Amino acid sequence: MVVDDDQDLAEMLGIVLTSSGFDVDLVSRGDEALEVFRNNPPDLVLLDVMLPGKSGFDILRDLRADPEMQALPVLMLTARGQTRDRELAEKLGVNRFITKPFSNAEVIENVRALVAG
């Protein structure tokens, strides 16, 4: 599941992941993400930080507080690469953190590693 309000980036990630053998769903609003996760549980979430309705940090906090979804792997993708953002993401339980711009290969490598466990 890709959660990003940048439609072009989300679609590009969808194409890259699909061409690598993954099924991909896209969500563009933070305030819709948890409901989508509950109705269609993903194996992995690629999560942007800055989203309309609810931030990626808030979503991550909610995921880790929910016993049914707390083990869901989360790869945070963000243009906000400051140390404090990375530290907050780690404190909240992110599995991986990548700053934009990133390479397609870097995303695929991290997704494969997280899906493999």
Buried (B, 14 or more C-beta within 10 A) or exposed (E): BBBBBBEEBBBBBBEBBEEBEBEBEBBBEBBBBBEBBEEEEBEBBBBBBBBEEBBBBBBBBBBBEBEEBEEBBBBBBBEBEEEEBBEBBEEBBBBBBBBBEEEBEEBBEBBEEBEEE
